[in-house]
Amino acid sequence: MPSLTINDLPYEILSNILTEAAKLNAVEGVTWTFGLTEPELPLGKIPIHKYVRGPVQNEIIKWDSVADIRQTCSVWRNWALSHALEQIHLNKWRTSERWAEVTRDRAAYNIYELIDRPSGAYVRQPPYLSLDKTCRLFSECREIARHVRRIWFNGFYVAETDQKIFDTVNECSNLHSVAIPWTMLRRGNADDWARLLRANSKNPLQSLELLGVEIPQDQKKRTENRVDKQALRHHQVDFSQLKRLKVFGNTSFMPVCDQDLQAIARTAIGLEEIHISCLSTISIKGLIALIQSSRDTLRVIEHAPRSSDGFIHCHPGELEPDSSIHLCELLTSCPNLRDLSLSMPTVCAELFSNHRVKWSGELQVRALGLCPLQHKRDVSRKDQVHSLSKLLSAARDLSRATAYRHCASNHKQSLSIEFFMSHSIFTPLSGTVHGDFSLARISSNNLFPREQHFSFKGPYGSSGVYGKQLTDEENELWEVVEEQEYLGAVDSGWVSMDI
């Protein structure tokens, strides 16, 4: 009977064994690096002390953990490359800093701890050195590039780095996910984007993230940076195979806007996840275009346009008065939608009328008003109370129906709905409203609220004030009242539904 070797095991079992070995190697390896506390001045002697500067990057730890595995055989080498190069993060160099004279061999870091008088030198390197070296490595060793599954670029926002990013990504034939600067949406041509998306290949791009930041004024003024080739409007650019789209970060320099999302929606017919957050340049119009094009496949929608100076939600935008699109009805028509966090111009009970939806978990809706009252000129308080009460009842009924359905099918899932509207937070299932009712207490002569119960929520949601150090008086501003008591206060005019 021929003898078996470890490589004759099923690949899944072999992979699990090597993964455990790599984890043990990572525990025993170096996970920190050193730095210097003070620079040496030419006219004075200031003592320099070494300190633990910070953890070693995860990519380096994974690379070190498979060093011995890579040298064993070709099968183990391929596994080690896939394990270590699955995710790559490329950051812009900070151009100048003081380095401690530490050996490149991280295994010898323990010896450095014995040095009593550490020394160092100022090191200056090109800011885009990591990108240059990675691009050169992938072009010369495509065998290495094919192991990359996810790659993330940070800090490369100028025209001279765009082509190198495209060249780097195009060498990764098995790439599934990429996070790139939003500027490439402007300066890349149709051929660049067609090669990036690879819609007609066996391994098309699955996830695209566009990251926006505020760049310096001198970069904004450069002519080569202010280029828009409008590649998204070209027939070669095909988003039909893309499963996940994320647009994150606010910027005032050629930002991603509704027209861009509408151009993407022209071919994006298979999106499963849409994440649009922390920016104010995309309104509900661009989101609706994507929802309409990928209605049958969408599972996750996150639309949280926040301002750059905090957690205040920007205006979500409005549809034309003669528009036939009703967003509440459109969302309930998505058969596979499960997770939803949305900023809407208006909301109504129609959003929760379909009890066959698959929504679960936490559902957050931020709205400026109510759909039935959107185009009315003279809105009475009775109309406001009726529409709001109908909305809250519909949300409560859907939460209970979802809980009953999951209980019957032995799935421990529930639907928790929260509304952020009129500077208050509504939790229909518990029948409570959280908000700052100090003005209402004055206008009602202390009749509302009847009892004072401080809220654990705050102006930023369930997380309260996000670690801000507030005074006792500020902490006591938010209170919680019963839903019916709140509706009575609206009917009496003590609480305003106006934004």
Protein Blocks (a to p, Z undefined) as FASTA:
>chain_A
ZZddfklpcfklmmmmmmmmmmmmmmmmccbdcddfbdcdfkbccddddddfbdcdfklm
mmmmmmmmmmmpmmlmmmmmmmmmmpccddddehiacdddddfblklmmmmmmpmbdcdd
dddddfklmmmmmmmmmmmmmmlmmmpmbdcdehiabfklmmmmmmmmmmmmmbfbdcdd
fklmmmpcfklmmmmnommbmbdcfbdcdddddddfklmmpmklmccehlmlpmklcckl
pcbdcdedddfehpacfklmmmmmmmmmmbfbdcdehiakbcfklmmmmmmmmmmmombd
cdddddfkbjbdcdebjadfklcbdfklmmmmpmkbmbdcdddfbdcfklmmpmkbcbeh
jdddddfbdfklmmpcbdcfklmmmmmmmmmmmmmmmmmmmmmmmmmnopacddddddde
ehiacdfknopacddfklmmmmnnopacfbdcddfbdfebjnonnopacdfklmmmpccd
dfklmmmmmmnopaccbZZ
